[in-house]
Amino acid sequence: MTTAVTSVDHRSSRRWVEGAIALIEADSRRSADTHLLRFPLGDWASWVDENGCGQGVALYLKDESTHPTGSLKHRLARSLFLYALCNGWITESTPVIEASSGSTAVSEAYFAKLIGVPFVAVMTESTSSEKIRLIERQGGRCHFVHRAAEVYDEARRLADEMGGHFIDQFTMAERATDWRGNNNIAESIFDQLGSEQYPVPTWVVVGAGTGGTSATIGRYVRYRGHPTWVCVVDPENSVFFDAYRTGDGDITGPADMSSRIEGIGRPRVEPSFVSQVIDRMIAVPDAESIAATRYVSDVLDRRVGGSTGTNMVGVFTLISEMVAARTPGSVVTLLCDDGARYANTYFDDAWISQAGLDLTSAGERIERFFRTGAY
């Protein structure tokens, strides 16, 4: 007795995926790379060593605000979509669901629209109207829950109900990015520093939201054998610093108390946070983050976001130590997003007062740093 041969053919789905990947790759080529800006420091940042050679400390900002969706999260969203497409998790018309109300959701909505699939961002009812507008402007839909702790489970439930894919930035961030190169942010930084006095940075300073950026940079410098240290800064209402200090990856904070510094800080240790590739962490009070945000915005004559301010407080700390020890080198950090998104928060004195923050002391410390190099 002969049994008929049967088969299932998904080649049409493969062709759609290939087309979607081509659209994302074309978008990447159009937007090219982001700029590496030299940030001005005082005369104290330069000196002559005992051999009469000029040395000093140089500071650079990787300007991620120039991405099409205006933030560092554009890189993450691109990687997450490519990872999901290549794994077969997103096919034609697959709804994509995310647990986010911030810049990641804005960028993911952009890529969903680019390849023609629905996008839903799960967020709390207290999310600002400005964030909702940015997501909806990119073609996304916002789905609301009562409490911040509910967003993960609701995103999974919604994905099951809609037959969609929960893209899950907090789990997939560190594995979706090719940390060995392929024009990731680490490789880009080192390429752009190639003609500078100190082409291999002494420090790279980043914040952690998912932990994907610090994992990428930390792995890359080890893989390439660079003598570069990775420092992660952490704002208030985040457990990353305490988890790093104690080695307790199960530590959690109040579920309904979120970081004031958008894009970084979490109430739990996210799966993408790889502490083993981090060389140092610095806990940064919110008042210092916001004071630095305002000061750096004035220096650059353009507004930057709060996470950039947190990064800069870490930079001030490290450069102060390098200058005191007469250790020459370069320091790199990220200009994470455009401060225009925060006109009603970090740049609003009424919001600062309502948050119970006093920026006076922090502002004085920052001004002293730029005068003297001591922080």
C-alpha positions as a Markdown table, in Angstrom:
| # | Residue | x | y | z |
|---|---|---|---|---|
| 1 | Met | 0.0 | 0.0 | 0.0 |
| 2 | Thr | 1.4 | 3.4 | -1.0 |
| 3 | Thr | 0.9 | 6.4 | 1.2 |
| 4 | Ala | 0.6 | 9.7 | -0.5 |
| 5 | Val | 3.2 | 12.3 | 0.3 |
| 6 | Thr | 1.9 | 15.5 | 2.0 |
| 7 | Ser | 3.6 | 18.8 | 2.7 |
| 8 | Val | 3.0 | 22.2 | 4.1 |
| 9 | Asp | 4.5 | 25.1 | 2.1 |
| 10 | His | 5.3 | 28.4 | 3.9 |
| 11 | Arg | 7.4 | 30.0 | 1.1 |
| 12 | Ser | 4.9 | 32.8 | 0.5 |
| 13 | Ser | 5.4 | 33.8 | 4.2 |
| 14 | Arg | 9.2 | 33.7 | 3.7 |
| 15 | Arg | 8.9 | 36.1 | 0.8 |
| 16 | Trp | 7.0 | 38.6 | 2.9 |
| 17 | Val | 9.5 | 38.4 | 5.7 |
| 18 | Glu | 12.4 | 39.0 | 3.2 |
| 19 | Gly | 10.6 | 42.1 | 1.9 |
| 20 | Ala | 10.0 | 43.4 | 5.4 |
| 21 | Ile | 13.7 | 42.9 | 6.3 |
| 22 | Ala | 14.7 | 44.8 | 3.1 |
| 23 | Leu | 12.4 | 47.7 | 4.1 |
| 24 | Ile | 14.1 | 48.0 | 7.5 |
| 25 | Glu | 17.6 | 47.7 | 6.0 |
| 26 | Ala | 16.8 | 50.4 | 3.5 |
| 27 | Asp | 15.6 | 52.6 | 6.3 |
| 28 | Ser | 18.9 | 52.0 | 8.1 |
| 29 | Arg | 20.9 | 53.0 | 5.1 |
| 30 | Arg | 18.9 | 56.2 | 4.6 |
| 31 | Ser | 19.4 | 57.3 | 8.1 |
| 32 | Ala | 23.1 | 56.4 | 8.1 |
| 33 | Asp | 24.9 | 56.8 | 11.4 |
| 34 | Thr | 24.5 | 59.2 | 14.3 |
| 35 | His | 27.1 | 61.9 | 15.0 |
| 36 | Leu | 29.8 | 61.8 | 17.7 |
| 37 | Leu | 30.0 | 65.3 | 19.2 |
| 38 | Arg | 33.1 | 66.7 | 21.0 |
| 39 | Phe | 31.8 | 68.3 | 24.2 |
| 40 | Pro | 33.7 | 71.4 | 25.5 |
| 41 | Leu | 35.6 | 71.2 | 28.8 |
| 42 | Gly | 37.6 | 73.9 | 30.6 |
| 43 | Asp | 41.4 | 74.6 | 30.4 |
| 44 | Trp | 41.8 | 72.3 | 33.4 |
| 45 | Ala | 41.1 | 69.3 | 31.1 |
| 46 | Ser | 44.6 | 69.8 | 29.4 |
| 47 | Trp | 48.1 | 69.6 | 30.9 |
| 48 | Val | 51.7 | 68.9 | 30.0 |
| 49 | Asp | 53.4 | 65.8 | 31.3 |
| 50 | Glu | 56.9 | 65.5 | 32.7 |
| 51 | Asn | 58.2 | 64.9 | 29.1 |
| 52 | Gly | 56.6 | 68.1 | 27.8 |
| 53 | Cys | 53.8 | 66.3 | 25.9 |
| 54 | Gly | 50.3 | 67.7 | 25.9 |
| 55 | Gln | 47.8 | 65.5 | 27.5 |
| 56 | Gly | 44.3 | 65.7 | 28.8 |
| 57 | Val | 40.8 | 64.4 | 28.9 |
| 58 | Ala | 38.4 | 64.6 | 26.0 |
| 59 | Leu | 34.6 | 64.1 | 26.2 |
| 60 | Tyr | 32.3 | 62.9 | 23.4 |
| 61 | Leu | 28.6 | 62.6 | 23.1 |
| 62 | Lys | 27.1 | 60.0 | 20.7 |
| 63 | Asp | 24.0 | 61.9 | 19.5 |
| 64 | Glu | 21.3 | 59.3 | 19.3 |
| 65 | Ser | 18.6 | 62.0 | 19.0 |
| 66 | Thr | 19.2 | 62.2 | 15.2 |
| 67 | His | 17.5 | 58.8 | 14.5 |
| 68 | Pro | 14.2 | 59.1 | 12.6 |
| 69 | Thr | 12.2 | 58.6 | 15.8 |
| 70 | Gly | 14.5 | 60.8 | 17.8 |
| 71 | Ser | 16.1 | 58.6 | 20.4 |
| 72 | Leu | 18.5 | 55.8 | 21.2 |
| 73 | Lys | 15.5 | 53.4 | 21.3 |
| 74 | His | 15.4 | 53.5 | 17.5 |
| 75 | Arg | 18.4 | 51.1 | 17.4 |
| 76 | Leu | 16.7 | 48.8 | 19.9 |
| 77 | Ala | 13.4 | 48.8 | 18.0 |
| 78 | Arg | 15.2 | 48.0 | 14.7 |
| 79 | Ser | 17.1 | 45.1 | 16.3 |
| 80 | Leu | 14.0 | 43.7 | 18.0 |
| 81 | Phe | 12.0 | 43.7 | 14.7 |
| 82 | Leu | 14.8 | 42.2 | 12.7 |
| 83 | Tyr | 15.3 | 39.5 | 15.4 |
| 84 | Ala | 11.6 | 38.7 | 15.5 |
| 85 | Leu | 11.3 | 38.6 | 11.7 |
| 86 | Cys | 14.3 | 36.3 | 11.3 |
| 87 | Asn | 12.9 | 34.0 | 14.0 |
| 88 | Gly | 9.6 | 33.8 | 12.2 |
| 89 | Trp | 7.7 | 35.4 | 15.0 |
| 90 | Ile | 6.4 | 38.3 | 12.9 |
| 91 | Thr | 4.8 | 37.4 | 9.6 |
| 92 | Glu | 2.4 | 39.3 | 7.3 |
| 93 | Ser | -0.3 | 41.1 | 9.4 |
| 94 | Thr | 1.0 | 39.8 | 12.8 |
| 95 | Pro | 0.0 | 42.3 | 15.5 |
| 96 | Val | 3.1 | 43.4 | 17.5 |
| 97 | Ile | 2.5 | 44.2 | 21.2 |
| 98 | Glu | 4.8 | 45.9 | 23.6 |
| 99 | Ala | 4.8 | 46.8 | 27.3 |
| 100 | Ser | 6.0 | 50.4 | 27.0 |
| 101 | Ser | 4.8 | 54.0 | 27.1 |
| 102 | Gly | 8.1 | 55.6 | 26.3 |
| 103 | Ser | 10.5 | 56.1 | 23.4 |
| 104 | Thr | 10.8 | 52.3 | 22.7 |
| 105 | Ala | 7.1 | 52.2 | 21.9 |
| 106 | Val | 7.4 | 55.3 | 19.6 |
| 107 | Ser | 10.2 | 53.6 | 17.7 |
| 108 | Glu | 8.5 | 50.2 | 17.5 |
| 109 | Ala | 5.3 | 51.9 | 16.2 |
| 110 | Tyr | 7.5 | 53.4 | 13.5 |
| 111 | Phe | 8.9 | 50.0 | 12.3 |
| 112 | Ala | 5.5 | 48.3 | 12.5 |
| 113 | Lys | 4.1 | 51.0 | 10.2 |
| 114 | Leu | 7.1 | 50.7 | 7.9 |
| 115 | Ile | 6.5 | 46.9 | 7.3 |
| 116 | Gly | 2.7 | 47.2 | 7.5 |
| 117 | Val | 1.8 | 45.3 | 10.7 |
| 118 | Pro | -0.5 | 46.5 | 13.6 |
| 119 | Phe | 1.2 | 47.8 | 16.8 |
| 120 | Val | -0.2 | 48.1 | 20.3 |
| 121 | Ala | 1.6 | 49.6 | 23.2 |
| 122 | Val | 0.3 | 48.6 | 26.7 |
| 123 | Met | 0.7 | 51.3 | 29.3 |
| 124 | Thr | -0.8 | 52.8 | 32.4 |
| 125 | Glu | -3.8 | 55.1 | 32.4 |
| 126 | Ser | -1.5 | 57.8 | 33.9 |
| 127 | Thr | 0.7 | 58.0 | 30.8 |
| 128 | Ser | 1.0 | 61.6 | 29.5 |
| 129 | Ser | -1.0 | 62.7 | 26.5 |
| 130 | Glu | 2.3 | 63.7 | 24.8 |
| 131 | Lys | 3.6 | 60.2 | 24.9 |
| 132 | Ile | 0.3 | 58.8 | 23.6 |
| 133 | Arg | 0.3 | 61.3 | 20.8 |
| 134 | Leu | 3.9 | 60.3 | 19.7 |
| 135 | Ile | 2.9 | 56.6 | 19.6 |
| 136 | Glu | -0.3 | 57.2 | 17.7 |
| 137 | Arg | 1.4 | 59.6 | 15.3 |
| 138 | Gln | 3.6 | 56.7 | 14.2 |
| 139 | Gly | 0.5 | 54.6 | 13.6 |
| 140 | Gly | 0.4 | 52.7 | 16.9 |
| 141 | Arg | -2.5 | 52.1 | 19.3 |
| 142 | Cys | -2.4 | 52.5 | 23.0 |
| 143 | His | -4.0 | 50.0 | 25.4 |
| 144 | Phe | -4.4 | 51.0 | 29.0 |
| 145 | Val | -4.1 | 49.3 | 32.4 |
| 146 | His | -4.6 | 50.6 | 35.9 |
| 147 | Arg | -1.2 | 49.7 | 37.5 |
| 148 | Ala | 2.3 | 49.7 | 36.1 |
| 149 | Ala | 2.8 | 46.1 | 37.4 |
| 150 | Glu | 0.1 | 44.9 | 35.1 |
| 151 | Val | 1.6 | 45.9 | 31.8 |
| 152 | Tyr | 3.7 | 42.8 | 31.2 |
| 153 | Asp | 0.9 | 40.2 | 31.9 |
| 154 | Glu | -1.6 | 42.3 | 29.9 |
| 155 | Ala | 0.8 | 42.5 | 26.9 |
| 156 | Arg | 1.2 | 38.7 | 26.9 |
| 157 | Arg | -2.6 | 38.3 | 27.3 |
| 158 | Leu | -3.3 | 40.7 | 24.5 |
| 159 | Ala | -0.8 | 39.0 | 22.2 |
| 160 | Asp | -2.5 | 35.6 | 22.8 |
| 161 | Glu | -5.9 | 37.1 | 22.3 |
| 162 | Met | -4.9 | 38.8 | 19.0 |
| 163 | Gly | -2.7 | 36.0 | 17.7 |
| 164 | Gly | 0.2 | 38.5 | 17.8 |
| 165 | His | 3.7 | 38.7 | 19.0 |
| 166 | Phe | 4.8 | 40.2 | 22.4 |
| 167 | Ile | 8.1 | 41.8 | 21.3 |
| 168 | Asp | 9.2 | 42.1 | 25.0 |
| 169 | Gln | 12.1 | 44.6 | 25.0 |
| 170 | Phe | 13.1 | 43.9 | 28.6 |
| 171 | Thr | 13.8 | 40.2 | 27.8 |
| 172 | Met | 15.0 | 40.4 | 24.2 |
| 173 | Ala | 17.1 | 43.6 | 24.2 |
| 174 | Glu | 20.5 | 42.0 | 25.0 |
| 175 | Arg | 20.0 | 39.1 | 22.6 |
| 176 | Ala | 18.5 | 40.9 | 19.7 |
| 177 | Thr | 21.6 | 43.2 | 19.1 |
| 178 | Asp | 24.7 | 41.8 | 17.4 |
| 179 | Trp | 27.2 | 42.7 | 20.0 |
| 180 | Arg | 30.2 | 41.6 | 17.9 |
| 181 | Gly | 29.8 | 44.4 | 15.4 |
| 182 | Asn | 27.6 | 44.9 | 12.3 |
| 183 | Asn | 27.6 | 48.7 | 12.9 |
| 184 | Asn | 26.1 | 48.4 | 16.4 |
| 185 | Ile | 26.5 | 51.4 | 18.7 |
| 186 | Ala | 29.8 | 50.2 | 20.2 |
| 187 | Glu | 31.5 | 49.6 | 16.8 |
| 188 | Ser | 30.2 | 52.9 | 15.6 |
| 189 | Ile | 31.8 | 54.7 | 18.6 |
| 190 | Phe | 35.2 | 53.1 | 18.1 |
| 191 | Asp | 35.2 | 53.8 | 14.3 |
| 192 | Gln | 34.3 | 57.5 | 14.9 |
| 193 | Leu | 37.0 | 57.9 | 17.5 |
| 194 | Gly | 39.6 | 56.5 | 15.1 |
| 195 | Ser | 41.3 | 59.8 | 14.3 |
| 196 | Glu | 41.1 | 61.4 | 17.7 |
| 197 | Gln | 43.9 | 61.9 | 20.2 |
| 198 | Tyr | 42.6 | 59.0 | 22.4 |
| 199 | Pro | 40.9 | 56.7 | 19.9 |
| 200 | Val | 40.2 | 54.0 | 22.5 |
| 201 | Pro | 38.0 | 55.5 | 25.3 |
| 202 | Thr | 39.0 | 55.0 | 28.9 |
| 203 | Trp | 35.3 | 55.0 | 29.9 |
| 204 | Val | 31.9 | 54.6 | 28.2 |
| 205 | Val | 29.0 | 55.7 | 30.3 |
| 206 | Val | 25.4 | 54.6 | 29.7 |
| 207 | Gly | 22.2 | 54.3 | 31.6 |
| 208 | Ala | 20.1 | 51.1 | 31.9 |
| 209 | Gly | 16.5 | 50.6 | 31.0 |
| 210 | Thr | 16.4 | 47.2 | 29.4 |
| 211 | Gly | 20.2 | 46.8 | 29.9 |
| 212 | Gly | 20.6 | 46.1 | 26.2 |
| 213 | Thr | 23.0 | 49.0 | 25.5 |
| 214 | Ser | 25.3 | 48.3 | 28.4 |
| 215 | Ala | 25.3 | 44.6 | 27.4 |
| 216 | Thr | 26.2 | 45.4 | 23.8 |
| 217 | Ile | 29.1 | 47.7 | 24.7 |
| 218 | Gly | 30.4 | 45.6 | 27.6 |
| 219 | Arg | 30.5 | 42.5 | 25.4 |
| 220 | Tyr | 32.0 | 44.3 | 22.4 |
| 221 | Val | 35.0 | 45.8 | 24.3 |
| 222 | Arg | 35.8 | 42.4 | 25.7 |
| 223 | Tyr | 35.4 | 40.7 | 22.4 |
| 224 | Arg | 37.7 | 43.2 | 20.7 |
| 225 | Gly | 40.2 | 43.3 | 23.6 |
| 226 | His | 39.8 | 47.0 | 24.2 |
| 227 | Pro | 41.1 | 48.4 | 27.6 |
| 228 | Thr | 37.8 | 50.3 | 28.0 |
| 229 | Trp | 35.7 | 50.4 | 31.2 |
| 230 | Val | 31.9 | 50.4 | 31.1 |
| 231 | Cys | 30.1 | 52.5 | 33.7 |
| 232 | Val | 26.3 | 52.3 | 34.1 |
| 233 | Val | 24.5 | 55.1 | 35.9 |
| 234 | Asp | 21.2 | 54.5 | 37.7 |
| 235 | Pro | 18.5 | 57.0 | 38.8 |
| 236 | Glu | 16.3 | 57.0 | 41.8 |
| 237 | Asn | 13.5 | 54.5 | 42.1 |
| 238 | Ser | 15.5 | 51.9 | 40.3 |
| 239 | Val | 17.0 | 48.6 | 41.6 |
| 240 | Phe | 19.8 | 48.1 | 39.2 |
| 241 | Phe | 22.4 | 49.8 | 41.4 |
| 242 | Asp | 21.4 | 47.8 | 44.5 |
| 243 | Ala | 21.3 | 44.6 | 42.6 |
| 244 | Tyr | 24.8 | 45.3 | 41.3 |
| 245 | Arg | 26.1 | 46.3 | 44.7 |
| 246 | Thr | 24.7 | 43.3 | 46.5 |
| 247 | Gly | 24.7 | 40.7 | 43.8 |
| 248 | Asp | 21.0 | 40.0 | 44.4 |
| 249 | Gly | 19.3 | 39.7 | 41.0 |
| 250 | Asp | 15.9 | 39.1 | 42.6 |
| 251 | Ile | 15.7 | 42.5 | 44.4 |
| 252 | Thr | 12.6 | 44.5 | 43.5 |
| 253 | Gly | 11.3 | 48.0 | 44.3 |
| 254 | Pro | 7.7 | 49.2 | 44.7 |
| 255 | Ala | 5.8 | 48.1 | 41.6 |
| 256 | Asp | 4.0 | 51.4 | 41.2 |
| 257 | Met | 7.0 | 53.7 | 41.8 |
| 258 | Ser | 8.7 | 54.3 | 38.5 |
| 259 | Ser | 11.8 | 56.2 | 37.6 |
| 260 | Arg | 11.4 | 60.0 | 37.0 |
| 261 | Ile | 14.1 | 59.8 | 34.4 |
| 262 | Glu | 12.4 | 58.4 | 31.3 |
| 263 | Gly | 14.1 | 55.5 | 29.5 |
| 264 | Ile | 16.3 | 54.3 | 32.4 |
| 265 | Gly | 15.7 | 52.8 | 35.8 |
| 266 | Arg | 13.5 | 49.8 | 36.6 |
| 267 | Pro | 11.7 | 48.5 | 39.7 |
| 268 | Arg | 13.0 | 45.0 | 38.9 |
| 269 | Val | 16.2 | 43.5 | 37.4 |
| 270 | Glu | 15.2 | 43.0 | 33.8 |
| 271 | Pro | 16.4 | 39.8 | 32.0 |
| 272 | Ser | 18.4 | 41.9 | 29.5 |
| 273 | Phe | 20.5 | 43.5 | 32.3 |
| 274 | Val | 23.8 | 41.6 | 32.2 |
| 275 | Ser | 25.7 | 42.9 | 35.3 |
| 276 | Gln | 28.8 | 40.8 | 34.6 |
| 277 | Val | 29.9 | 43.0 | 31.7 |
| 278 | Ile | 29.7 | 46.2 | 33.7 |
| 279 | Asp | 32.8 | 47.5 | 35.4 |
| 280 | Arg | 31.3 | 50.2 | 37.6 |
| 281 | Met | 27.9 | 51.6 | 38.6 |
| 282 | Ile | 27.0 | 55.0 | 39.9 |
| 283 | Ala | 23.7 | 55.9 | 41.6 |
| 284 | Val | 22.5 | 59.4 | 40.6 |
| 285 | Pro | 20.0 | 61.5 | 42.5 |
| 286 | Asp | 17.2 | 62.8 | 40.3 |
| 287 | Ala | 18.0 | 66.4 | 41.2 |
| 288 | Glu | 21.5 | 66.0 | 39.8 |
| 289 | Ser | 20.2 | 64.3 | 36.7 |
| 290 | Ile | 17.8 | 67.2 | 36.0 |
| 291 | Ala | 20.3 | 69.9 | 36.9 |
| 292 | Ala | 22.8 | 68.3 | 34.5 |
| 293 | Thr | 20.1 | 68.0 | 31.8 |
| 294 | Arg | 19.5 | 71.8 | 32.0 |
| 295 | Tyr | 23.2 | 72.7 | 32.2 |
| 296 | Val | 24.2 | 70.5 | 29.2 |
| 297 | Ser | 21.2 | 71.9 | 27.2 |
| 298 | Asp | 22.5 | 75.4 | 27.8 |
| 299 | Val | 26.1 | 74.4 | 26.7 |
| 300 | Leu | 24.8 | 72.7 | 23.5 |
| 301 | Asp | 22.2 | 75.4 | 22.9 |
| 302 | Arg | 19.6 | 72.6 | 22.4 |
| 303 | Arg | 17.5 | 70.6 | 24.8 |
| 304 | Val | 18.5 | 67.1 | 25.8 |
| 305 | Gly | 16.5 | 64.5 | 27.7 |
| 306 | Gly | 16.8 | 63.5 | 31.4 |
| 307 | Ser | 18.7 | 60.2 | 30.7 |
| 308 | Thr | 21.4 | 62.3 | 29.1 |
| 309 | Gly | 21.6 | 64.3 | 32.3 |
| 310 | Thr | 22.1 | 61.2 | 34.3 |
| 311 | Asn | 24.8 | 60.0 | 32.0 |
| 312 | Met | 26.6 | 63.3 | 32.3 |
| 313 | Val | 26.6 | 63.1 | 36.1 |
| 314 | Gly | 28.5 | 59.8 | 35.8 |
| 315 | Val | 30.8 | 61.5 | 33.3 |
| 316 | Phe | 31.5 | 64.4 | 35.7 |
| 317 | Thr | 32.4 | 61.9 | 38.4 |
| 318 | Leu | 34.8 | 59.9 | 36.2 |
| 319 | Ile | 36.5 | 62.9 | 34.6 |
| 320 | Ser | 37.0 | 64.5 | 38.0 |
| 321 | Glu | 38.8 | 61.4 | 39.1 |
| 322 | Met | 40.9 | 61.3 | 35.9 |
| 323 | Val | 42.0 | 64.9 | 36.2 |
| 324 | Ala | 42.9 | 64.6 | 39.8 |
| 325 | Ala | 45.0 | 61.5 | 39.0 |
| 326 | Arg | 46.4 | 63.1 | 35.8 |
| 327 | Thr | 45.1 | 60.1 | 33.8 |
| 328 | Pro | 44.7 | 61.2 | 30.2 |
| 329 | Gly | 42.1 | 59.7 | 27.9 |
| 330 | Ser | 38.7 | 60.0 | 26.3 |
| 331 | Val | 35.2 | 59.5 | 27.8 |
| 332 | Val | 32.1 | 58.7 | 25.7 |
| 333 | Thr | 28.5 | 58.9 | 26.7 |
| 334 | Leu | 25.2 | 59.1 | 24.9 |
| 335 | Leu | 22.9 | 62.0 | 24.1 |
| 336 | Cys | 19.9 | 59.7 | 24.3 |
| 337 | Asp | 17.0 | 61.8 | 22.9 |
| 338 | Asp | 15.7 | 65.3 | 22.1 |
| 339 | Gly | 14.7 | 67.4 | 25.1 |
| 340 | Ala | 11.8 | 68.9 | 23.3 |
| 341 | Arg | 9.8 | 65.9 | 24.6 |
| 342 | Tyr | 10.3 | 67.1 | 28.2 |
| 343 | Ala | 9.2 | 70.7 | 28.0 |
| 344 | Asn | 6.5 | 70.0 | 30.5 |
| 345 | Thr | 8.7 | 68.0 | 32.9 |
| 346 | Tyr | 12.4 | 68.5 | 33.3 |
| 347 | Phe | 12.3 | 72.1 | 31.9 |
| 348 | Asp | 9.2 | 73.1 | 33.7 |
| 349 | Asp | 9.9 | 74.8 | 37.1 |
| 350 | Ala | 6.3 | 74.0 | 38.3 |
| 351 | Trp | 6.8 | 70.3 | 37.6 |
| 352 | Ile | 10.2 | 70.4 | 39.4 |
| 353 | Ser | 8.5 | 72.0 | 42.5 |
| 354 | Gln | 5.6 | 69.6 | 42.4 |
| 355 | Ala | 8.1 | 66.7 | 42.3 |
| 356 | Gly | 9.7 | 68.0 | 45.5 |
| 357 | Leu | 13.1 | 68.6 | 43.9 |
| 358 | Asp | 15.6 | 71.3 | 44.7 |
| 359 | Leu | 18.2 | 71.8 | 42.0 |
| 360 | Thr | 20.2 | 74.4 | 43.7 |
| 361 | Ser | 22.9 | 72.3 | 45.3 |
| 362 | Ala | 23.2 | 70.1 | 42.2 |
| 363 | Gly | 23.5 | 73.1 | 40.0 |
| 364 | Glu | 26.3 | 74.5 | 42.1 |
| 365 | Arg | 28.2 | 71.2 | 42.0 |
| 366 | Ile | 28.0 | 71.1 | 38.2 |
| 367 | Glu | 29.1 | 74.8 | 37.8 |
| 368 | Arg | 32.1 | 74.0 | 40.0 |
| 369 | Phe | 33.0 | 71.1 | 37.9 |
| 370 | Phe | 33.0 | 73.1 | 34.7 |
| 371 | Arg | 35.1 | 75.8 | 36.4 |
| 372 | Thr | 37.6 | 73.6 | 38.1 |
| 373 | Gly | 37.3 | 69.9 | 36.9 |
| 374 | Ala | 36.4 | 68.8 | 40.5 |
| 375 | Tyr | 33.0 | 67.2 | 41.1 |
